[in-house]
Amino acid sequence: MRLFAAVSTLLTSLVVIATASAENAIQLSAGATSAPTRMAGNIDSWAALAIVATALISAWAINHYAARVRTVGTLVSALACLSVAAWFFFYILNTGFLENPKPNQTPLDSAKPALLWIQASLSLVAGLFLLLVFKRRLNDSEMLAISAKNATDRYGSVSRFLHWSIAILFLALIPMGIFTSIIPEDTAYRNAYYVVHKTLGVIVFLLLLLRLIWNGLSPKPALESSLKPIERKLAHGVHVALYLMMIALPLTGFIMTSYHGYPTFFFAWEFGPLWAPSDSATIIWGSLHKYLLPYLLYLILGAHILGALKHRFLDKHSEGMKRMLS
């Protein structure tokens, strides 16, 4: 936890420095009255629906009681990861936006192309790995006996569905949000990415509320007995931090958007700001949503994934992942 505190302090300092210069660099438009451009036929809304449907189907299928359904779910998950990689390598690289992005609002924006490269590469590796898992599961015939509610030693089907739905959508939001923020202002389809990004953000927030309610109705299983005391503290701290991030990022995004004077999108619907636009508030909430919270998220999410992989492959505790994944 001391490491998280030290890194948080460092990132906060960087954001404060960046924010100090952002007031002159940022192209503020609080109170803008121009209507956002929507794509013909609401293609942006259909794209958002396709991503949401893929996430929900994958989350439902990978923990289904029938082996064939789990196998198909693995394939869908693999294709989803490979689609993110293909989107980057075959589309984004050809736009030229990585070399000529929207002018940086703070010095931290210069790291965004590298972050996209890293995330696309990880998506490619994850997709190929899931294809291997899919191949291994082709001969699987085991029926999964799992109840809807959580058991003492593993999560139930409802918790698993909510967990993986949120995780998949959240992982889709990260590269999309970065790319959206570097698209030049005069690009015709720029707002379409905002429609998809904001829609997914609303869905994640709603699913998270359902997850919190379900945790109250069906308590989570205790941490594994094989974990050391320090590992228990770290695991609990990371879980709490992830929940805070998943609450804070959508909320700060909505507040930033409202203070900017722009609507929040939910598929084909638009919801106007709830309060008066403000340039100073846009800078403050934008610094949180675009800089401090995302970089903290990278650290926390990385710690969560690395911890799970360490427990499975280095510590050889095969039951760990079975708590949340068949």
Stockholm file with secondary structure:
# STOCKHOLM 1.0

chainA/1-326         MRLFAAVSTLLTSLVVIATASAENAIQLSAGATSAPTRMAGNIDSWAALAIVATALISAWAINHYAARVRTVGTLVSALACLSVAAWFFFYILNTGFLENPKPNQTPLDSAKPALLWIQASLSLVAGLFLLLVFKRRLNDSEMLAISAKNATDRYGSVSRFLHWSIAILFLALIPMGIFTSIIPEDTAYRNAYYVVHKTLGVIVFLLLLLRLIWNGLSPKPALESSLKPIERKLAHGVHVALYLMMIALPLTGFIMTSYHGYPTFFFAWEFGPLWAPSDSATIIWGSLHKYLLPYLLYLILGAHILGALKHRFLDKHSEGMKRMLS
#=GR chainA/1-326 SS CHHHHHHHHHHHHHHHHHHHHHHHHSCCCTTCCSCCCCCGGGHHHHHHHHHHHHHHHHHHHTTCSSHHHHHHHHHHHHHHHHHHHHIIIIIIHHHTTTTSCSCCSSGGGGGHHHHHHHHHHHHHHHHHHHHHHHHHHTTCCCCCCCCSSCCSSSCCHHHHHHHHHHHHHHHHHHHHHHHHHHSCTTCTTHHHHHHHHHHHHHHHHHHHHHHHHHHHHSCCCCCCTTSCHHHHHHHHHHHHHHHHHHHHHHHHHHHHHHHHTCCEEETTEEECCSSCCCHHHHHHHHHIIIIIHHHHHHHHHHHHHHHHHIIIIISCCTHHHHTTCC
#=GC SS_cons         CHHHHHHHHHHHHHHHHHHHHHHHHSCCCTTCCSCCCCCGGGHHHHHHHHHHHHHHHHHHHTTCSSHHHHHHHHHHHHHHHHHHHHIIIIIIHHHTTTTSCSCCSSGGGGGHHHHHHHHHHHHHHHHHHHHHHHHHHTTCCCCCCCCSSCCSSSCCHHHHHHHHHHHHHHHHHHHHHHHHHHSCTTCTTHHHHHHHHHHHHHHHHHHHHHHHHHHHHSCCCCCCTTSCHHHHHHHHHHHHHHHHHHHHHHHHHHHHHHHHTCCEEETTEEECCSSCCCHHHHHHHHHIIIIIHHHHHHHHHHHHHHHHHIIIIISCCTHHHHTTCC
//
